[in-house]
Amino acid sequence: RTALHHLLTQYTGTTFRVGKSLYENWYYVLGLGIACALVAALLTVTFFTCCVRIALMVFIVLLFATLIVVDYILFFQAHMVTGNTGRGILHAIEEETGVRLPEDLSNKLEVQTEVEKMIKVYEYSAYGVAVFILILVCVVFAMRKNFNMMIALFKEAARTIRHMPSMLLCPVFLLTSIIAVAYMTMYIYLASSTMDPSSLTKMMTAWNEHVPSALHLDNHGNMEDFQQAYAWALVFSLVWFYFFHVAIFTLVTALCVSHWYFYRNDQAQCGGTGWRTDTTYGWYPGRPVALAVFRVVRYHLGTAVMGSFVMTLVTMPRIILEYINSQSQGDANPVMKGIIWASRCCLWCLQKCVQFLTEYAYVYCAVTGSPFWPSATKSFHLIAKYPVQVALDKMMSRVLGFLACVTIPLAMGISAFLVIKGEKAVCAVAIVPLAYITTRLVVGVYD
């Protein structure tokens, strides 16, 4: 009794203290986690378009600098250079900046290998990296038009969000819907797994009355198998619902953007193109998103269902494989572990490829009105025709997402320590996830 009392009071006291701290500083939590993070994300998205050219140049310079340093170290290890130039540059950098460089980097230019086989390996590797650098220089010069097109696309994306800021509310509602569906799914699973014997008997009787005899449940062993199959069906449904929400979000965003792009200067059909260009009768806040949702529900709901079903089919094998791996982790031999890791890699590649193609299929469907499978076929041809442009756009979108989703939550967490009095760490732990979710939603619309 004393141990139970101590356990309850220990966790109750901690929970009460955390709840009290969040309640007393709720305006800071919501202000920094949602409002300030939203403003910071919008400013990041807006100003990123102004400095995207600079960011791209910095990325290219860092890439070449890294490759040149690696190639120089390989030549030094192959006894083809003395290393004096590299040591001089490192010493100058330390003298000018006052920053102590890693000792491993200095050691690479101090100690050379004396093994003949490794010298040959380093020599061939150095020549290979040098050839790769030359090829990469040619590729960068050949892709100048692609860089300019990518910068123009980023600027158009920023203009779209400025004209239709209501698009930022769409992922908030969809996230709320996903949380509600996940809660109901968990509630159903717990209710079916914790039935008392009388309710279990009634359920088995009702089941046997409405299904064929081959599916009858005659004992509790069959009922356990049924509950396990029912749990997997709930997992399948939850994954399907998630990808269905992702499909709705992509279709709504693509419809808003395509309608704004093609009809913002058309006086007769500019309804739903944003607060700056919508001159038709009946304007109201959020009209672009409302009209896009209506069009998706009326014309493209089948596309969302089919695309999310395809994504569920390629995702479930990964979940099943992880479940099997967790159940047999202690008994697996090295061969089985290798097979599991190879299968995990293959299934991950399959899912990412299908997800990439499916997202473009949603966009193509929203722009042209084609069904899902023709849109997926046309999207595949588009990606195959312009692979460099697609890769550049995705790369810079990932750079923006990384910068925003890392710096903004950390900045909000640091701000919490500066402005909040009392339990600063507790409030910071609550603020950082809120700021990350808010930033991720904004960057998701931008992507």
N, C-alpha and C positions, 0 to 999 in steps of 0.2 A: 504493500500500500504506500509506503514511504517513497519507494523508487518510482511508482507510477505518478504519485503526486509531484515528485521532483521533475520527472520528464514533462508532465503537462505544464507545470509552472514555468519550466525553462523555455519551452517553445512558445507558450502563450505570452510570456513576457517579451520575448524577442519580436513576435508578430505584432503585439500591441505597440511596442516602441517604434517599429518600422511604420506601421499604419498611422500612428500619431504624427510622426515626422512628415510623412507624405501629405497628411491632411493639413498640417499647419503650413506647409509650403506648396500647396497644390497649384497656386498661381505661378510660382516659379517653374514647377514641373511641366505644366501645360504650356506656359509661355516659352520656355527654352526648348522643350521637347517637340512642340508642334509649331507654334507661331514663329519663333525665331529660326527654327530649322527650315520652315517653309520659305521664309524670306531669303535666308542664306542660299537655299537650293535654287530659288528663282534667279537670284543675282549670279550664282555660279553658272547656271545654264545660259544666262544672257551674256555675261562677260566672257564665257568660254568661246563663244563665236567670234569675239573680237581678237582673242589671242590664240585661236586654234592654229593659225599659221606659225606663230612663234613656238607653240607647244610641239607642233610637228617637226620643226627644225631642230628644237632641243632634243627630241627623241632620236632623230636621225644622227645628230652629232654624237650623242651618248652611245648609240649603237656602233658607229664606226670607231669611236675612241676605245670602246671595250674590245672590239675585234682586233684593232691594231695592237693594243697592249698584250692580248693573248698571243697574237702572232709573234710579237717581239720576244716574249718569254719562250716560245717554242724554238725560235731561232737561237736564242741564247743556250737553251738546254741541248740543242743540236751542235754546239760548238761552232756556230757560223758567225756569231757576233760576240764582242767582248763584254757587253753589258755596261760599259762605262757611260754611254749616253743615257741609258735608262736610269742608272743610279744617280746621275747628275740631275735628271728631271725630277725624280722623287725627292732628292735633297732640296732642290729649289722650291718645290711645292710646299714642303714642310717649313722651310724658312719664311716663305711669303705669307702663308696662311696660318702658321702656328698650330696646325693640326697634325697629330701624330698618325701616320699611315699604318695600316696593319703590318705586323712583323712578317706574316706569311708572304706578303707581296715583296718585301725586301729580300727575304730568304730565297725567293725564286730567282733573283738576280745576283745572288751571292754564291750559291752552291750549284754546281753542274754535275749531272750524272756522268759516270765513267763506264757504264755498261754499254757495250757496242750495240746490242740489239735495241736498247732504249734510245740510243743516239739516232739510229736509223728511223725509229718510229717517230721521234720528235722532228726529224728532218722532213719526212714525208708529210707529217701533220702540218708543219709550218708552210710548206709549199701549197698544201690543200687549202689552208685558211687564206693564204695570199690570193689564190685564184678565186676563192669565194668572195673576198673583198672586192676584187676587180669586177666580178659579175654583178655584185650588189650595187656598185657605183653605176654601172650601165643601166641596171633596173631602175634606180632612183631617177636618173636623167630621162629615161623613157616614160616614167610615170608622172611627169610634171602636169600633164593635162588632167590625170586622175586626181592629183592633189588639189588642183583648182576646183574641180567639180565637187569634191568632198567638202571643201570649205564653203562653197556656195550652198550645198545641201544643209550644212549646219546652220548657216545664216537664215535660210528659209524655215528651218525647224523652229528657231528662236522667234521669228516673226509670227509663226502660227500660234505659238503659246501666248504671245503678247496679244494677239487678236482674239483668241478664244481661251481665256484663262479657266473657263468652266470645265475644260478637259481634265484639269487637275483634281476635280471632285469625283470623277468617274471611278478611279481605282480605290478611293476611300469607301464608296458604297459597295463595290465588289469585294473588298477586303472584309467589310462587315458581314456580307453575305457568306463568304467562305468560313468565317469564324462561327456563324450561326449553324451552317451545315455540319461543320466539324463537331460542334457541341451536340447537335441532335444525333449524329452518328455514334458518338461516344456514349450518349445516354441510352440509345437502343442496344448497343453492345453490352453495356453493364447490366441493363435490365434483363436481357436474355441470358446472361451468364450467371446471374445471381438469383434465379427463380427458386422459390420454395417447392418442395415435393408436390403439393397439391396443384399449384399453378402449372408445374411441369407436366403432370398427368393430364390436366385439362388441355394444355397446348398439344400434347401428343394425340389426344382423342380428336381434337378439331382438325389437326393436320391429316390424320388418317381418313377423315370423312371427305376431304376435298382433293386428295391426290390419288393417282393410280396405286394399285396394290404393290407394285414393284418398289415404290418409295415409302411404304409404310414404316413407321417407327414402332418396333415391338418391345424394345427394352432400353435401358438407360445407356447401354453401349452404343446403340444406334443413335441415341440422342446426343451423346458426346461427339460422334462423328458429324451429326447434323449441326451442332453448335460450332464446330470448327469450320465446316464449310460455310456456315452463315457468317462467321467472322471474316473469312476471306472475301465473301460477297460484299460485306460492308467496306472492306479495304478497297476493293475494286470500285465500288460506288463512290467512295470518298475521293479516290484519285481521278475518277471520271468527272466528278463535280468540280474539282480543282482546275483541271484542264479546260473544262467548259467555261469557267469564269475567265480564264486566260484568253480563250477564244473570243468571248464577248468583249473583253477589254480591247483586244487587238482590232477587232472589226469596228467597234465604236470609234476608236481613235483614227483608224484609217479612213472611215467614212467622213468624219469631221474634217480631216486634213484634205482629202480629195475634193470634197464639196467646196471648201474654202479656196482651194487652188484653181479650180475650173470655173467657179461661178461668182467669185467675189466682185468682179467688175460687171456682172450681168444684172441690170436693174430689175429684171422680171423674176430671176431665179436666185437672188442673193440671200434669200431667207435662210438663216442658220449659218451664216459665214462669219459671225463675230460682231462684236459691238461697234467696230469701226466701219464695217462695210455693209452691214445688214440695214437696208433702208426700206424694207417691206413693212406692211402693217402687221401689228401684233408682236412686236419684239418684246422679249422678257429675258431676264438673266438665266443663263444655262440653256438657251434655246438650241445651240449647236449640238450639245450632248443629247438633249431630249429628242430632237429629230433623228439623230443617228441611232439612238436606242430603238425608236419606233421602226426605223427602216430595217434594223437588224432582226428584230422580232418578227417583222412581216415578211421579209424576203430572204434572210440569211441564217435563220435559226438552224436549218438542216446542215448547213456548212459548219456551224459551230459544233453541233452534235457529232457529225462525222469526224471532223478533225480531232476533237477531244477524245473520241473513241479510239482513233488510230494511235494517239499519244498514250492512251491508257494501255493499249495492247503491247506497246514497246516498252512501257515502264514497269508493268507487272512482273515480267521475268527478272528484272533487277531486284525487285522487292523479294520475290520468292527465293532467288539465289542468296540474298543476304540472310534470309530466314534460315535456309538450309545451312549456310556457313556458321551462323550463330549456334545452331543446334548440334553440329558435328565438329565444332572447333577443337575440342579436346581429343577426338579420336582420329583426326585427319592426318594422313601421312604426307611427306613432302610432295609426292606425285599428285595427290588430291588437292593440296594447297596450290600447286602450280596450275592445275586445271581450273580451279575456282578463280584464281587471279586472272588467267587468260580469258575465261568466260566473262568475268566482271569487266574487263577492258573492252571486249568485243561488244557487250551489251551497252556499255556506256557510249561507245562510238556510234552504235546504231541509234540510240535514243537521241543523241545530240544532232545527228544528221537529219533524222525525221523531224525533230523539233525545229531545226533551222528552216527546213523546206516548208513545214506546216505554217510557220509564221509568215513567210512570204506568200503562201497560198491564201491566207486570210486577207492580206493586203491586196493581192491581185483580185480576189473575189469582191472586196469592197469597192475597188476602183472600176472594174468592168462589169460586175454583176454575174460573172460566170459561176457555175457550181464548183464544189470542192475539188473533185478529181481533175477536171480541165484546168482549174487554177493552179493546182499542184504541178501539172505537166508544164504549163507555160512558165511557172516560176523556176522549175528546174532548167528549162531552156535559157531563161534570163540569167540565172546564176552561172551556167556553163558559158554563156556568151560574154559576160562581164565579170569574171572571177576577181580580177584585181580591184575593181571599184567596190565590189561587195565586201571584199576582205578589208580594204581601207576604211570603209564606213563602219564596219563592225569593230575594227581595232580602235578607232578614235572614240566610238561610243563606249567601249570598255574602259578606255583611259578616263573619260569623263565620269563614268560610273564609279571607278575606283577612287578618283580624287574627291568626288563629292561625298560618297558613302563612307569614306574614312576620315576626311578632315572635318566635315561639318559635325558629325556626332562627337568626335573628340573635342572640338572647340566648344560645343554645348556642355560637355561634361566638365571641362576646365572652367567654363564660366560659372557652373554651379558651385564650384569650390570658392569662387571669388565673391559671389553675391548672396549665397545662402548662409544663414547662421544656424547652428545646431548640428543635426545629423547630415553633414554634407555628403558623405560617401553614399548613404542610402538614397538620397535624392539624385545623386549623379548616376547611380546604377539604374534608376528609373528613367532618367532623362535620356541617357545614351541610346537605349533601344527605341524609345519614341522618336528621337531625332533620326535614327537610322531608317525606321519605317517611313517616316515622312519624306526623307531625302530620296529613298529608293522609289517611292511612288512618283515623285516629280521626275526623276531621271528615267523611270520606266515610260512615262508619257513622252518624254523627249526622244527616247530610243525609237 
